[in-house]
């Protein structure tokens, strides 16, 4: 049977499970990327914390130059909090604006 909720998995996005799913996905992506990038770069797992109805912490990835710490890529794993109106969505939109306003090279 097809999911009645295209683009999401209600089981995995359940608040009881999501934190663990998000953490495992971020770690797996970081480990995979780290094996393929040149040695002048490193993968950093960064953390954002914001307050809403509950205290929320989310991780995201940045690929940085080792010598300067300059961010060359930022990778976000969208969460239910990013999709819904509230602090999570505001934090995600702010991050998008900051990246687009930076000196990031776009291709």
C-alpha positions in Angstrom: 0.0 0.0 0.0 1.3 3.5 -0.9 1.9 5.9 1.9 -1.0 8.3 2.4 1.7 11.0 3.2 3.9 11.4 0.0 7.4 12.7 0.8 7.4 11.6 4.4 7.4 8.6 6.6 5.1 9.0 9.6 6.8 6.2 11.5 10.3 7.7 11.2 9.2 11.3 11.6 7.5 10.4 14.9 9.1 12.6 17.6 9.8 9.5 19.6 12.1 8.1 16.9 13.2 11.1 14.8 16.1 12.3 17.0 17.8 8.9 16.6 17.0 8.6 12.9 18.4 12.1 12.3 21.6 11.4 14.3 22.3 8.1 12.6 21.7 9.6 9.1 24.0 12.6 9.8 26.7 10.2 11.1 26.4 7.8 8.1 26.5 10.7 5.6 29.6 12.3 7.4 31.4 8.9 7.4 30.7 8.3 3.7 31.7 11.8 2.6 34.9 11.7 4.7 36.1 8.7 2.7 35.8 10.5 -0.6 37.0 14.1 -0.1 40.6 15.3 -0.6 42.8 15.6 2.5 42.7 19.4 2.5 39.0 19.2 3.6 37.3 17.8 6.6 33.7 17.0 7.5 32.4 18.7 10.6 29.2 17.7 12.4 27.9 21.0 13.7 25.0 21.6 16.1 22.2 24.1 16.4 20.1 24.5 19.5 16.8 26.5 19.7 14.0 26.8 22.1 10.3 26.2 21.3 7.7 24.3 23.1 10.6 22.0 23.9 14.4 22.3 23.9 15.6 21.1 20.5 19.1 20.3 19.3 19.8 19.5 15.6 23.0 18.5 13.8 24.1 19.4 10.4 27.2 18.9 8.3 29.8 21.3 7.0 32.7 20.6 4.8 35.6 22.9 5.7 39.1 23.6 4.5 41.5 22.2 7.0 44.0 25.1 6.7 41.5 28.0 7.0 38.3 26.5 8.5 36.4 28.1 5.6 33.1 26.4 5.0 32.9 25.2 1.4 29.6 23.2 1.8 26.8 23.0 4.2 24.5 19.9 4.3 21.2 20.0 6.2 19.0 17.0 6.8 15.5 18.3 6.9 13.5 17.4 9.9 9.8 17.6 10.8 10.7 20.8 12.8 12.1 22.4 9.6 8.9 21.7 7.7 6.4 23.1 10.3 5.8 26.7 11.3 7.8 27.6 14.4 11.3 28.0 15.7 12.7 25.1 13.7 11.5 26.5 10.4 12.7 30.0 11.3 16.2 28.7 12.2 16.3 26.7 8.9 15.2 29.7 6.8 17.8 31.9 8.6 20.6 29.4 7.8 19.5 29.4 4.1 19.7 33.2 4.0 23.1 33.2 5.6 24.5 30.7 3.2 23.0 32.5 0.1 24.4 35.8 1.4 27.9 34.3 2.0 30.8 34.1 -0.4 29.9 30.5 -1.2 30.6 29.7 -4.8 27.4 28.5 -6.6 27.4 26.0 -9.4 
